[in-house]
Amino acid sequence: MAVNPKQTAGERAADYVSDGMIVGLGTGSTAYFAIVRLAERIRDEGLGIRCIPTSERSATLARELGIPLTSFAEVLHVDVTIDGADEVDPAFNLVKGGGGALLREKFVASASETELIIVDETKLKKRLGAFPLPVEVVPFGWQLTRQRLQQLGGEARFRSSDNGAFVTDNGNYILDCSFGAIDDPPELERRIVGTCGVVECGLFTGLATRIIIGKSDGGLEERTEPGTLS
């Protein structure tokens, strides 16, 4: 039977959740398996948790599986968030937002005591930048925002969908930016977020506390201290 490293990592992360926790539910193909596993634990173990989803897609899945949801109108702290990443470097810097949920993902991550990042081996990079960096921008004047981002040294491509513009859950647009190899992720994050018209960017620095890596042979690797990931 073929091993799915995303499933292996996602299910392992769900086992870190304890009764009574507020849990952030990530978005994407790897986070999916963690959400399914949490639903199984709720059903089989009577696990008592409340969850904050990072996208409407994850919220819909959670409701379908019977996972209790909450919001920041009711809680202001998240015990643990489980989410994926498009790239991870040795310093635990991340690129996220391939699915377009980067704003809510960063919002929930910033409120979390523990941020568990679940990936397969293909997401480990010596330097970030192979995956285009998603940047969420307001629709008003997005063309000018794109120009400003390109002045920072990147090529910015407007993300579209089958129905026209790709629109995030927050009603914004995404510009996928190619900066090449990113030598200083925190500095680039600061410069992008400081650009007028930008809502948030997909560089996540200083947020991940544990990297859970699913391997093609069925094994797992977990890192809690930045070091060599590849």
LUMRO-666991 format. One record per residue (C-alpha): x, y, z; residue number from 1; residue in three letters. Coordinates in steps of 0.05 Angstrom, whole numbers, plus 32768, in hexadecimal, padded with zeros to 4 digits. Example, Ala and Ser with C-alpha at 12.3 -4.5 7.8 and 13.67 -1.06 7.14 Angstrom:
REM LUMRO-666991
+------+------+------+-----+------+
|    X |    Y |    Z | seq | type |
+------+------+------+-----+------+
| 80F6 | 7FA6 | 809C |   1 |  Ala |
| 8111 | 7FEB | 808F |   2 |  Ser |
+------+------+------+-----+------+
***
This chain:
REM LUMRO-666991
+------+------+------+-----+------+
|    X |    Y |    Z | seq | type |
+------+------+------+-----+------+
| 8000 | 8000 | 8000 |   1 |  Met |
| 801C | 8044 | 7FEC |   2 |  Ala |
| 802F | 8073 | 8024 |   3 |  Val |
| 8016 | 80BA | 8023 |   4 |  Asn |
| 804A | 80E5 | 8047 |   5 |  Pro |
| 8018 | 811E | 804E |   6 |  Lys |
| 7FE7 | 80F1 | 8072 |   7 |  Gln |
| 801F | 80D6 | 809F |   8 |  Thr |
| 8033 | 811D | 80B4 |   9 |  Ala |
| 7FEC | 8136 | 80BB |  10 |  Gly |
| 7FD6 | 80FD | 80E7 |  11 |  Glu |
| 8014 | 8103 | 8113 |  12 |  Arg |
| 8007 | 814D | 811E |  13 |  Ala |
| 7FBF | 813F | 8133 |  14 |  Ala |
| 7FD9 | 8113 | 816B |  15 |  Asp |
| 7FF8 | 8150 | 818C |  16 |  Tyr |
| 7FB3 | 816C | 819A |  17 |  Val |
| 7F99 | 8163 | 81E1 |  18 |  Ser |
| 7F55 | 8169 | 8201 |  19 |  Asp |
| 7F3D | 81B0 | 820C |  20 |  Gly |
| 7F6A | 81D1 | 81D8 |  21 |  Met |
| 7F5A | 8208 | 81A7 |  22 |  Ile |
| 7F75 | 81EE | 8165 |  23 |  Val |
| 7F84 | 8214 | 8125 |  24 |  Gly |
| 7F72 | 81EC | 80E7 |  25 |  Leu |
| 7FA0 | 81F8 | 80AC |  26 |  Gly |
| 7F8E | 81F7 | 8062 |  27 |  Thr |
| 7FA6 | 81C9 | 802B |  28 |  Gly |
| 7FB2 | 8181 | 8017 |  29 |  Ser |
| 7FDE | 8170 | 8053 |  30 |  Thr |
| 7FB3 | 8194 | 8087 |  31 |  Ala |
| 7F78 | 816D | 806C |  32 |  Tyr |
| 7F93 | 812D | 808C |  33 |  Phe |
| 7F9D | 814F | 80CF |  34 |  Ala |
| 7F55 | 8167 | 80CE |  35 |  Ile |
| 7F3B | 8122 | 80BD |  36 |  Val |
| 7F65 | 8104 | 80F5 |  37 |  Arg |
| 7F4B | 8137 | 8127 |  38 |  Leu |
| 7F04 | 8125 | 8114 |  39 |  Ala |
| 7F14 | 80DB | 8120 |  40 |  Glu |
| 7F30 | 80EB | 8165 |  41 |  Arg |
| 7EF2 | 8114 | 8177 |  42 |  Ile |
| 7EC6 | 80D9 | 8163 |  43 |  Arg |
| 7EF0 | 80A1 | 817F |  44 |  Asp |
| 7F0F | 80C0 | 81BD |  45 |  Glu |
| 7EDE | 80F6 | 81CF |  46 |  Gly |
| 7F14 | 812A | 81C4 |  47 |  Leu |
| 7EF9 | 816E | 81DA |  48 |  Gly |
| 7F15 | 81A6 | 81AF |  49 |  Ile |
| 7EFF | 81E5 | 818B |  50 |  Arg |
| 7F1E | 81F9 | 814A |  51 |  Cys |
| 7F2B | 8238 | 8122 |  52 |  Ile |
| 7F31 | 822A | 80D7 |  53 |  Pro |
| 7F60 | 8251 | 80AB |  54 |  Thr |
| 7F33 | 824F | 806E |  55 |  Ser |
| 7EEB | 8245 | 805A |  56 |  Glu |
| 7F00 | 8204 | 803A |  57 |  Arg |
| 7F1B | 81E9 | 807B |  58 |  Ser |
| 7EDF | 8203 | 80A0 |  59 |  Ala |
| 7EB0 | 81DD | 8072 |  60 |  Thr |
| 7ED8 | 819D | 807A |  61 |  Leu |
| 7ED9 | 81A4 | 80C5 |  62 |  Ala |
| 7E8E | 81AE | 80C8 |  63 |  Arg |
| 7E82 | 8172 | 809B |  64 |  Glu |
| 7EAD | 8147 | 80CA |  65 |  Leu |
| 7E8B | 8161 | 810A |  66 |  Gly |
| 7EC5 | 8189 | 8125 |  67 |  Ile |
| 7EAF | 81C2 | 8153 |  68 |  Pro |
| 7EC4 | 8206 | 813B |  69 |  Leu |
| 7ED0 | 8248 | 815E |  70 |  Thr |
| 7EEA | 828D | 814B |  71 |  Ser |
| 7F13 | 82C7 | 8165 |  72 |  Phe |
| 7ED1 | 82E6 | 817C |  73 |  Ala |
| 7ED2 | 82B0 | 81B2 |  74 |  Glu |
| 7F1C | 82A1 | 81BD |  75 |  Val |
| 7F5B | 82CA | 81B6 |  76 |  Leu |
| 7F8E | 8292 | 81BD |  77 |  His |
| 7F9D | 8253 | 8195 |  78 |  Val |
| 7FC1 | 8219 | 81B7 |  79 |  Asp |
| 7FD9 | 81F6 | 8179 |  80 |  Val |
| 7FD2 | 8200 | 812E |  81 |  Thr |
| 7FDF | 81C9 | 80FB |  82 |  Ile |
| 7FEE | 81E2 | 80B5 |  83 |  Asp |
| 8017 | 81D1 | 8077 |  84 |  Gly |
| 8049 | 81F9 | 8050 |  85 |  Ala |
| 8060 | 8200 | 8008 |  86 |  Asp |
| 80A9 | 8207 | 801C |  87 |  Glu |
| 80D1 | 8201 | 805D |  88 |  Val |
| 8119 | 8217 | 8065 |  89 |  Asp |
| 814C | 8202 | 809B |  90 |  Pro |
| 813B | 823E | 80C7 |  91 |  Ala |
| 80F0 | 822A | 80C8 |  92 |  Phe |
| 80DE | 8263 | 809A |  93 |  Asn |
| 80A2 | 8250 | 806E |  94 |  Leu |
| 8081 | 8261 | 802D |  95 |  Val |
| 8036 | 8258 | 8032 |  96 |  Lys |
| 7FF9 | 826E | 800B |  97 |  Gly |
| 7FF7 | 823F | 7FCF |  98 |  Gly |
| 7FAF | 8233 | 7FE1 |  99 |  Gly |
| 7FA0 | 827D | 7FEA | 100 |  Gly |
| 7F93 | 827A | 8036 | 101 |  Ala |
| 7FD2 | 829D | 804C | 102 |  Leu |
| 7FB2 | 82D8 | 8072 | 103 |  Leu |
| 7F87 | 82AD | 809F | 104 |  Arg |
| 7FBF | 827A | 80A6 | 105 |  Glu |
| 7FEF | 82AF | 80BF | 106 |  Lys |
| 7FBA | 82CF | 80EB | 107 |  Phe |
| 7FAC | 828C | 810E | 108 |  Val |
| 7FF6 | 827A | 8110 | 109 |  Ala |
| 8007 | 82BC | 8132 | 110 |  Ser |
| 7FD4 | 82AD | 8169 | 111 |  Ala |
| 7FEE | 8266 | 8174 | 112 |  Ser |
| 8019 | 824E | 81AC | 113 |  Glu |
| 8031 | 8214 | 8180 | 114 |  Thr |
| 8033 | 8212 | 8134 | 115 |  Glu |
| 803B | 81CB | 8118 | 116 |  Leu |
| 8050 | 81CB | 80CF | 117 |  Ile |
| 8043 | 818B | 80AA | 118 |  Ile |
| 8066 | 817D | 8068 | 119 |  Val |
| 8083 | 8146 | 803C | 120 |  Asp |
| 80CC | 8145 | 8029 | 121 |  Glu |
| 80C2 | 816B | 7FE8 | 122 |  Thr |
| 80B1 | 81AB | 800F | 123 |  Lys |
| 80F6 | 81AE | 8030 | 124 |  Leu |
| 8123 | 81E2 | 8010 | 125 |  Lys |
| 8168 | 81FD | 8020 | 126 |  Lys |
| 814E | 8242 | 800D | 127 |  Arg |
| 8108 | 825B | 8000 | 128 |  Leu |
| 80F4 | 8275 | 7FBD | 129 |  Gly |
| 80E9 | 823C | 7F8C | 130 |  Ala |
| 809E | 8240 | 7F9B | 131 |  Phe |
| 8080 | 8284 | 7F86 | 132 |  Pro |
| 8072 | 82AE | 7FC4 | 133 |  Leu |
| 8027 | 82BE | 7FCB | 134 |  Pro |
| 8016 | 8305 | 7FDF | 135 |  Val |
| 7FCF | 8318 | 7FF1 | 136 |  Glu |
| 7FBC | 835E | 7FD9 | 137 |  Val |
| 7F7F | 838A | 7FD9 | 138 |  Val |
| 7F5A | 838C | 7F96 | 139 |  Pro |
| 7F5C | 83D8 | 7F94 | 140 |  Phe |
| 7F99 | 83ED | 7F6C | 141 |  Gly |
| 7FB7 | 83A7 | 7F6C | 142 |  Trp |
| 7FDD | 83BA | 7F2C | 143 |  Gln |
| 8003 | 83EF | 7F53 | 144 |  Leu |
| 8010 | 83BE | 7F8C | 145 |  Thr |
| 802C | 838D | 7F59 | 146 |  Arg |
| 805B | 83C3 | 7F3F | 147 |  Gln |
| 8073 | 83D2 | 7F86 | 148 |  Arg |
| 8080 | 8389 | 7F93 | 149 |  Leu |
| 80A8 | 8383 | 7F53 | 150 |  Gln |
| 80D1 | 83BE | 7F6A | 151 |  Gln |
| 80E6 | 8392 | 7FA5 | 152 |  Leu |
| 8106 | 8363 | 7F73 | 153 |  Gly |
| 80CF | 8331 | 7F63 | 154 |  Gly |
| 80A5 | 831F | 7F28 | 155 |  Glu |
| 805B | 8321 | 7F3D | 156 |  Ala |
| 8027 | 82F8 | 7F19 | 157 |  Arg |
| 7FDC | 8304 | 7F23 | 158 |  Phe |
| 7FBB | 82C3 | 7F3B | 159 |  Arg |
| 7F7E | 82B0 | 7F14 | 160 |  Ser |
| 7F4A | 8279 | 7F18 | 161 |  Ser |
| 7F1A | 8259 | 7EE7 | 162 |  Asp |
| 7EE8 | 8290 | 7EF7 | 163 |  Asn |
| 7F18 | 82CA | 7EEF | 164 |  Gly |
| 7F40 | 82E8 | 7F28 | 165 |  Ala |
| 7F51 | 82BB | 7F63 | 166 |  Phe |
| 7F2E | 82DA | 7F9F | 167 |  Val |
| 7F42 | 82C8 | 7FE6 | 168 |  Thr |
| 7F11 | 82BA | 801F | 169 |  Asp |
| 7F1E | 8302 | 8033 | 170 |  Asn |
| 7F0A | 831F | 7FEF | 171 |  Gly |
| 7F51 | 832F | 7FDA | 172 |  Asn |
| 7F7F | 831C | 7F9F | 173 |  Tyr |
| 7FBF | 82F3 | 7F9E | 174 |  Ile |
| 7FFF | 8307 | 7F7B | 175 |  Leu |
| 8030 | 82CD | 7F74 | 176 |  Asp |
| 8076 | 82EA | 7F78 | 177 |  Cys |
| 80B7 | 82CC | 7F61 | 178 |  Ser |
| 80F3 | 82EA | 7F86 | 179 |  Phe |
| 8124 | 82B2 | 7F78 | 180 |  Gly |
| 814A | 8295 | 7FB2 | 181 |  Ala |
| 8136 | 82BB | 7FF1 | 182 |  Ile |
| 8174 | 82C9 | 801B | 183 |  Asp |
| 8152 | 82F0 | 8054 | 184 |  Asp |
| 8109 | 82DA | 805C | 185 |  Pro |
| 80FA | 8306 | 8099 | 186 |  Pro |
| 8113 | 8344 | 8076 | 187 |  Glu |
| 80ED | 8335 | 8036 | 188 |  Leu |
| 80AE | 8327 | 805E | 189 |  Glu |
| 80B5 | 836A | 8081 | 190 |  Arg |
| 80BF | 8390 | 803F | 191 |  Arg |
| 8084 | 836E | 801C | 192 |  Ile |
| 8053 | 8377 | 8056 | 193 |  Val |
| 8069 | 83C0 | 805A | 194 |  Gly |
| 8054 | 83CC | 8012 | 195 |  Thr |
| 8014 | 83F4 | 800A | 196 |  Cys |
| 7FDD | 83C8 | 7FED | 197 |  Gly |
| 7FF9 | 8388 | 800B | 198 |  Val |
| 7FCD | 8365 | 803E | 199 |  Val |
| 7FFC | 832C | 804F | 200 |  Glu |
| 8032 | 8301 | 8030 | 201 |  Cys |
| 8040 | 82B7 | 8030 | 202 |  Gly |
| 8083 | 82BB | 8053 | 203 |  Leu |
| 807A | 82A0 | 809A | 204 |  Phe |
| 80B6 | 82AE | 80C6 | 205 |  Thr |
| 80BD | 82A0 | 8110 | 206 |  Gly |
| 807B | 827B | 8115 | 207 |  Leu |
| 8089 | 8230 | 810B | 208 |  Ala |
| 809A | 820A | 814B | 209 |  Thr |
| 809C | 81C2 | 8131 | 210 |  Arg |
| 80A6 | 81A6 | 80EB | 211 |  Ile |
| 8088 | 8161 | 80DF | 212 |  Ile |
| 80A2 | 8141 | 80A0 | 213 |  Ile |
| 807F | 8106 | 8081 | 214 |  Gly |
| 80AD | 80D9 | 8058 | 215 |  Lys |
| 809F | 80AF | 801B | 216 |  Ser |
| 80B5 | 806F | 8040 | 217 |  Asp |
| 8080 | 807A | 8075 | 218 |  Gly |
| 80AF | 8098 | 80A8 | 219 |  Gly |
| 80AC | 80DB | 80CD | 220 |  Leu |
| 80DE | 810F | 80E0 | 221 |  Glu |
| 80D0 | 8146 | 8112 | 222 |  Glu |
| 80F8 | 8185 | 811E | 223 |  Arg |
| 80EF | 81B6 | 8157 | 224 |  Thr |
| 812F | 81DD | 814E | 225 |  Glu |
| 8145 | 81FF | 810D | 226 |  Pro |
| 817D | 81DA | 80EB | 227 |  Gly |
| 8189 | 81B3 | 80AC | 228 |  Thr |
| 8148 | 819D | 808D | 229 |  Leu |
| 8162 | 8183 | 804B | 230 |  Ser |
+------+------+------+-----+------+
***
